[in-house]
Amino acid sequence: MSRWFTCTPVEFGGGPDFFARDSGLLSRGFRSLGVESRAVMPGPVRDDDEPDLIRTDFGNLESADWWASRKIDGLVLYAWGRPKFRKVAEAVRSAGIRLVLNQDSGGLVSPRAGFVDWWKEQCIVSGIGRVAGGTPRLVKQLTKEFTVGFFVSDRLRATHLAQGDWIAAVSPLAAERYRAYCGRFGNGLEERVVFVPHPVDPRFTDDDSGKQERIVAIGRWDDERQKRTSMLIEVMDRLLVQDLEVEIDLVGSRGPALTEWHRGLGASLKERVVLHGRKTSDEIAALLRPARISYCPSAFESFHIASAEALCCGCTVVAGRSVSLASFEWFVSDGDGRQAETNDAAGHLAALKAELVDWRVGRRQPADISSRWSARLHAPNVARRILDLFGEPHAGLAQ
């Protein structure tokens, strides 16, 4: 039996939440194909760790002997290409293990990936003009990038990436950017860049029970800089009074702004908006199946798993159009949603209203959307995509 492990060199919890996405979920995807797989993570064993998680000292992750003792055929390393984890990649390579380097990023890791878009992203990520501290945050990042970053970190990142048989970017646009970046260092490194999306749990699927006039938005609503809670509030305020049929489910940590907004809604509007707080994967899937649209007001995202889960449930997605939302160009490429023409409240509102019309006149077919995206994103199919890079046989069927 083939043996493929996954690893993240950062200490997270190892319970059900870890195995619901990213490296934990990919390991489960391998197992569903008949491939022996476990996830590896540093740190002491925790009470809620799942049995197929291996905990070890971080030093072992930098040891070729330790990796060789695992007797595995391949590893998918979730280390973001960061220079600080390059010794982990080097140890795996020295142990003779096939290595795929997952890059959870939109690809703008350096000005070398494309200066204009990189500059735009730094302004967006810093929150300049939107949140307190934006300008100092931007100055700090620019100073770091054009000193240590340009002369040291970029080359160490390239050393890290050079260890991989494949460099897996999570969206087509991110792959283009990584190819541009890797091309700066020669030796054909850019030829190893491939597109492999993040996996989605197969529990996210359409159940043919029918769609309702519902929009779901999922996020950490106490994080204004990334999730743009103020944008969400402004758009929902307008939508609720302009469309008297739509209902809204808001999932995730609420924060004071969202809580206060909801408290201030009139009774007739409040009953159409539900603040759910944090939910389990099963609970989120149950909210997405009857929904029509998943809305993402974020300023920046590396992938946005919530939208990927929604597509697998037969929803369409709506988000802004931005250099910092690389996956959405792919998410809507088959007409399964739309990006706002202007990345402001008016643009987002117009996109949501147009998407609601497309649903009402029958232009959206949830079973087709779910089937298309489940084939692309369900964990067994993403695991299969990785095995196919190496011509590895596997016994599992698509789910």
C-alpha positions as CSV (number, residue, x, y, z in Angstrom):
1,M,0.0,0.0,0.0
2,S,1.2,3.5,-0.9
3,R,2.0,5.8,2.1
4,W,1.4,9.6,1.7
5,F,1.5,11.8,4.8
6,T,0.8,15.5,5.2
7,C,2.6,17.9,7.5
8,T,2.2,21.4,8.9
9,P,5.3,22.6,10.9
10,V,3.1,24.8,13.2
11,E,1.5,23.6,16.4
12,F,-2.3,23.6,16.0
13,G,-5.0,21.7,17.7
14,G,-5.3,18.2,16.3
15,G,-9.0,17.6,16.9
16,P,-11.9,17.3,14.4
17,D,-11.6,21.0,13.3
18,F,-8.0,20.3,12.1
19,F,-9.1,17.3,10.1
20,A,-12.0,19.3,8.5
21,R,-9.7,21.3,6.2
22,D,-6.2,21.8,4.8
23,S,-3.5,19.3,5.7
24,G,-5.7,17.2,8.0
25,L,-8.5,16.9,5.5
26,L,-6.1,16.1,2.7
27,S,-4.7,13.2,4.8
28,R,-8.3,11.9,5.1
29,G,-8.7,12.3,1.3
30,F,-5.7,10.0,0.8
31,R,-7.1,7.4,3.1
32,S,-10.4,7.4,1.2
33,L,-8.4,6.4,-1.9
34,G,-6.9,3.4,-0.1
35,V,-3.6,5.2,0.5
36,E,-2.2,4.9,4.0
37,S,-1.9,8.4,5.5
38,R,-1.4,10.3,8.7
39,A,-0.9,14.0,9.4
40,V,2.3,15.2,11.2
41,M,2.5,18.2,13.5
42,P,4.9,19.5,16.2
43,G,4.1,19.8,19.8
44,P,3.0,17.6,22.7
45,V,0.0,15.3,22.4
46,R,-3.3,16.9,23.2
47,D,-6.3,15.2,24.7
48,D,-8.5,15.9,21.6
49,D,-5.9,14.8,19.0
50,E,-7.3,12.4,16.5
51,P,-5.6,9.0,16.3
52,D,-4.3,9.5,12.8
53,L,-2.2,12.5,13.9
54,I,1.5,12.1,14.7
55,R,2.9,14.6,17.2
56,T,6.7,15.1,17.4
57,D,9.4,17.5,18.5
58,F,9.9,20.3,15.9
59,G,13.6,19.2,15.7
60,N,12.5,15.9,14.2
61,L,10.9,17.7,11.4
62,E,14.3,19.0,10.4
63,S,15.9,15.5,10.6
64,A,16.3,13.5,7.4
65,D,16.8,10.4,9.6
66,W,13.5,10.9,11.3
67,W,11.6,11.3,8.1
68,A,13.4,8.3,6.6
69,S,12.2,6.2,9.5
70,R,8.6,7.0,8.6
71,K,9.0,4.9,5.5
72,I,6.6,7.0,3.4
73,D,6.4,7.4,-0.3
74,G,5.4,11.1,-0.3
75,L,4.6,14.1,1.8
76,V,2.5,17.2,1.2
77,L,4.0,20.0,3.3
78,Y,1.9,23.0,4.3
79,A,4.6,25.4,5.2
80,W,3.7,28.4,2.9
81,G,7.2,28.3,1.4
82,R,8.4,30.3,4.4
83,P,12.2,30.6,4.8
84,K,12.0,29.6,8.5
85,F,10.7,26.1,7.4
86,R,13.1,25.5,4.6
87,K,15.1,23.0,6.7
88,V,12.0,20.9,7.1
89,A,11.7,20.7,3.3
90,E,15.4,20.0,3.0
91,A,15.2,17.1,5.5
92,V,12.3,15.5,3.6
93,R,14.2,15.9,0.3
94,S,17.3,14.4,1.8
95,A,15.3,11.4,3.1
96,G,14.4,10.6,-0.5
97,I,10.7,11.3,-0.1
98,R,8.6,12.8,-2.9
99,L,7.6,16.2,-1.8
100,V,4.7,18.5,-2.7
101,L,4.9,22.0,-1.3
102,N,1.4,23.5,-0.7
103,Q,1.3,27.3,-1.1
104,D,-1.7,28.7,0.8
105,S,-1.4,32.1,-0.8
106,G,-2.7,34.3,-3.6
107,G,0.8,34.2,-5.0
108,L,2.0,37.8,-4.3
109,V,4.7,36.7,-1.9
110,S,7.2,39.3,-3.2
111,P,7.6,42.2,-5.6
112,R,9.3,39.6,-7.8
113,A,5.9,38.0,-8.4
114,G,4.6,41.2,-10.1
115,F,5.4,44.6,-8.6
116,V,2.2,46.5,-9.5
117,D,-0.2,43.8,-8.1
118,W,2.1,43.2,-5.1
119,W,2.0,47.0,-4.3
120,K,-1.7,47.0,-4.5
121,E,-2.0,44.0,-2.2
122,Q,0.3,45.6,0.4
123,C,-2.0,48.6,0.5
124,I,-5.1,46.4,0.8
125,V,-3.6,44.0,3.5
126,S,-2.3,46.9,5.6
127,G,-5.8,48.3,5.7
128,I,-4.6,51.8,4.7
129,G,-7.5,54.2,4.5
130,R,-9.8,51.7,6.2
131,V,-8.6,50.8,9.7
132,A,-6.4,52.4,12.3
133,G,-2.7,51.8,11.9
134,G,-2.8,51.2,8.2
135,T,0.0,53.6,7.2
136,P,2.5,52.4,9.8
137,R,1.7,48.8,9.0
138,L,2.4,49.5,5.3
139,V,5.6,51.4,5.9
140,K,6.9,48.5,8.1
141,Q,6.1,45.9,5.5
142,L,7.7,47.9,2.7
143,T,10.8,48.5,4.8
144,K,11.1,44.8,5.5
145,E,10.5,43.7,2.0
146,F,13.0,46.0,0.3
147,T,15.8,45.2,2.8
148,V,15.8,41.7,4.4
149,G,13.0,40.5,2.1
150,F,14.6,41.3,-1.2
151,F,18.2,40.4,-0.3
152,V,17.7,37.5,2.1
153,S,14.2,36.1,2.5
154,D,13.4,35.8,-1.2
155,R,16.5,33.6,-1.8
156,L,15.8,31.5,1.2
157,R,12.2,31.0,0.0
158,A,13.5,30.0,-3.4
159,T,15.8,27.5,-1.6
160,H,12.7,26.1,0.2
161,L,10.7,25.9,-3.0
162,A,13.6,24.2,-4.8
163,Q,13.2,21.1,-2.5
164,G,9.8,20.3,-3.9
165,D,9.0,17.9,-6.8
166,W,6.0,20.1,-7.2
167,I,5.0,23.6,-5.9
168,A,1.2,23.5,-5.5
169,A,-0.5,26.9,-5.8
170,V,-4.2,26.9,-4.7
171,S,-5.7,28.9,-7.6
172,P,-4.8,29.3,-11.3
173,L,-4.0,33.0,-10.8
174,A,-1.7,32.1,-7.8
175,A,0.0,29.6,-10.0
176,E,0.7,32.2,-12.6
177,R,2.2,34.5,-9.9
178,Y,4.4,31.7,-8.5
179,R,5.7,30.9,-11.9
180,A,6.7,34.5,-12.4
181,Y,8.3,34.5,-9.0
182,C,10.2,31.2,-9.5
183,G,11.3,32.3,-12.9
184,R,13.4,35.0,-11.3
185,F,15.7,32.3,-9.8
186,G,16.5,30.2,-12.9
187,N,17.1,26.4,-13.1
188,G,13.5,25.9,-14.4
189,L,12.0,26.2,-11.0
190,E,8.8,27.7,-12.5
191,E,8.2,24.5,-14.4
192,R,7.4,22.7,-11.1
193,V,4.5,25.0,-10.3
194,V,1.1,23.4,-10.6
195,F,-2.4,24.2,-9.5
196,V,-3.9,22.1,-6.7
197,P,-6.8,23.6,-4.8
198,H,-7.5,23.2,-1.1
199,P,-9.7,20.2,-0.4
200,V,-13.3,20.4,0.7
201,D,-14.9,17.8,3.0
202,P,-17.3,15.6,1.0
203,R,-20.1,16.4,3.5
204,F,-20.4,19.7,1.6
205,T,-22.7,18.7,-1.2
206,D,-26.2,19.5,-2.5
207,D,-28.9,17.2,-1.2
208,D,-31.6,18.1,-3.8
209,S,-33.9,19.4,-1.1
210,G,-34.4,22.7,-2.9
211,K,-33.0,26.2,-2.6
212,Q,-34.5,29.1,-0.6
213,E,-34.1,32.9,-0.8
214,R,-31.2,32.8,1.5
215,I,-27.7,34.3,1.5
216,V,-25.0,33.0,3.8
217,A,-21.8,34.9,4.8
218,I,-19.2,33.2,6.9
219,G,-16.2,34.9,8.5
220,R,-14.5,36.2,11.6
221,W,-16.6,39.3,11.9
222,D,-14.4,40.7,14.7
223,D,-11.7,41.2,12.1
224,E,-12.5,44.4,10.2
225,R,-9.1,44.7,8.4
226,Q,-9.6,41.4,6.5
227,K,-13.3,40.5,6.6
228,R,-14.6,44.1,6.2
229,T,-17.5,43.8,8.6
230,S,-18.5,47.4,7.9
231,M,-18.9,46.5,4.2
232,L,-21.1,43.5,5.2
233,I,-23.3,45.7,7.4
234,E,-23.7,48.4,4.8
235,V,-24.5,46.0,2.0
236,M,-27.0,44.0,4.1
237,D,-28.6,47.2,5.3
238,R,-29.4,48.2,1.8
239,L,-30.3,44.7,0.5
240,L,-32.8,44.1,3.3
241,V,-34.9,47.1,2.4
242,Q,-34.5,46.8,-1.4
243,D,-35.3,43.0,-1.6
244,L,-38.2,42.0,0.7
245,E,-37.8,38.3,0.1
246,V,-34.2,37.5,0.9
247,E,-33.1,36.1,4.3
248,I,-29.6,36.2,5.6
249,D,-27.5,33.8,7.7
250,L,-24.3,35.3,9.2
251,V,-21.9,32.7,10.6
252,G,-18.7,33.2,12.7
253,S,-17.4,35.2,15.6
254,R,-19.7,38.3,15.8
255,G,-17.7,41.2,17.2
256,P,-19.3,44.3,18.7
257,A,-20.1,46.0,15.4
258,L,-22.1,43.2,14.0
259,T,-23.9,42.5,17.3
260,E,-24.8,46.2,17.7
261,W,-26.0,46.5,14.1
262,H,-28.3,43.4,14.5
263,R,-29.6,44.7,17.8
264,G,-30.6,48.0,16.1
265,L,-32.6,46.4,13.3
266,G,-36.3,46.9,13.2
267,A,-38.4,43.8,14.1
268,S,-39.4,43.1,10.6
269,L,-35.8,43.2,9.3
270,K,-34.3,41.4,12.3
271,E,-36.4,38.3,11.8
272,R,-34.8,37.9,8.3
273,V,-31.2,38.0,9.7
274,V,-29.8,35.2,11.9
275,L,-26.5,35.7,13.7
276,H,-25.3,32.1,14.2
277,G,-21.9,32.6,15.8
278,R,-19.4,29.8,15.3
279,K,-20.7,26.6,13.8
280,T,-19.4,23.1,13.2
281,S,-18.8,21.8,9.7
282,D,-22.0,19.8,9.8
283,E,-23.9,22.8,10.9
284,I,-22.4,25.0,8.2
285,A,-23.2,22.4,5.5
286,A,-26.8,22.4,6.8
287,L,-27.0,26.1,6.3
288,L,-25.4,26.1,2.9
289,R,-27.5,23.4,1.3
290,P,-30.8,25.4,1.2
291,A,-29.0,28.7,0.5
292,R,-28.6,30.2,-2.9
293,I,-25.6,32.6,-2.5
294,S,-22.5,32.6,-0.4
295,Y,-21.3,36.2,0.0
296,C,-17.6,37.2,0.8
297,P,-17.1,40.9,1.5
298,S,-13.4,40.3,2.4
299,A,-10.6,42.7,1.5
300,F,-8.2,39.8,1.0
301,E,-8.2,36.0,1.1
302,S,-5.6,33.3,0.2
303,F,-8.3,30.9,-1.0
304,H,-11.6,31.2,0.9
305,I,-12.6,27.7,1.8
306,A,-16.1,28.9,2.8
307,S,-16.8,29.8,-0.8
308,A,-15.4,26.5,-2.0
309,E,-17.7,24.7,0.5
310,A,-20.6,26.7,-0.7
311,L,-20.0,25.8,-4.4
312,C,-19.9,22.1,-3.5
313,C,-23.3,22.7,-1.8
314,G,-24.7,24.1,-5.1
315,C,-24.5,27.7,-4.1
316,T,-23.1,30.5,-6.3
317,V,-20.6,33.0,-4.8
318,V,-20.4,36.8,-4.8
319,A,-17.3,38.7,-3.9
320,G,-15.3,41.8,-4.9
321,R,-12.9,42.1,-7.8
322,S,-9.4,42.5,-6.4
323,V,-5.7,41.4,-6.8
324,S,-6.1,40.1,-3.3
325,L,-9.0,37.7,-4.1
326,A,-7.1,35.4,-6.4
327,S,-9.4,32.3,-6.2
328,F,-12.6,34.1,-7.1
329,E,-11.6,34.5,-10.8
330,W,-11.7,30.7,-10.9
331,F,-14.7,30.3,-8.7
332,V,-16.9,32.3,-11.1
333,S,-15.3,31.1,-14.3
334,D,-18.1,28.8,-15.2
335,G,-20.8,31.3,-14.4
336,D,-21.2,30.1,-10.8
337,G,-21.5,33.5,-9.3
338,R,-20.0,36.9,-10.0
339,Q,-17.4,39.5,-8.8
340,A,-18.6,43.0,-8.2
341,E,-17.7,45.5,-10.9
342,T,-16.7,48.0,-8.2
343,N,-15.2,46.9,-4.9
344,D,-17.4,49.0,-2.7
345,A,-20.8,48.7,-1.1
346,A,-22.7,49.8,-4.2
347,G,-20.8,47.4,-6.4
348,H,-21.3,44.5,-4.0
349,L,-25.0,45.3,-3.6
350,A,-25.5,45.4,-7.4
351,A,-23.7,42.0,-7.7
352,L,-25.9,40.4,-5.1
353,K,-29.1,41.7,-6.6
354,A,-28.1,40.5,-10.1
355,E,-27.2,37.1,-8.7
356,L,-30.6,36.8,-6.9
357,V,-32.3,37.6,-10.3
358,D,-30.3,34.9,-12.0
359,W,-31.5,32.4,-9.5
360,R,-35.2,33.6,-9.7
361,V,-35.3,33.3,-13.5
362,G,-33.7,29.8,-13.5
363,R,-30.2,30.6,-14.8
364,R,-28.6,28.7,-11.8
365,Q,-28.8,25.0,-11.5
366,P,-27.6,23.8,-8.0
367,A,-27.2,20.2,-8.9
368,D,-24.9,21.0,-11.8
369,I,-22.9,23.5,-9.6
370,S,-22.5,21.0,-6.8
371,S,-21.5,18.2,-9.2
372,R,-18.9,20.3,-11.0
373,W,-17.2,21.7,-7.9
374,S,-17.4,18.5,-5.9
375,A,-15.4,16.8,-8.7
376,R,-12.8,19.5,-8.4
377,L,-12.7,20.1,-4.7
378,H,-13.8,17.1,-2.6
379,A,-10.8,15.8,-0.6
380,P,-10.5,12.4,-2.3
381,N,-10.4,14.2,-5.7
382,V,-7.7,16.7,-4.6
383,A,-5.7,13.8,-3.2
384,R,-6.1,12.0,-6.5
385,R,-4.8,15.1,-8.3
386,I,-1.6,14.9,-6.3
387,L,-1.1,11.2,-6.8
388,D,-1.6,11.7,-10.6
389,L,1.3,14.1,-10.6
390,F,3.5,11.1,-9.8
391,G,1.6,8.5,-11.8
392,E,0.6,6.8,-8.5
393,P,-2.1,4.2,-8.6
394,H,-5.0,4.5,-6.3
395,A,-8.1,2.4,-5.5
396,G,-10.6,5.1,-4.5
397,L,-13.6,6.4,-6.4
398,A,-14.7,10.0,-6.9
399,Q,-17.1,11.2,-4.2
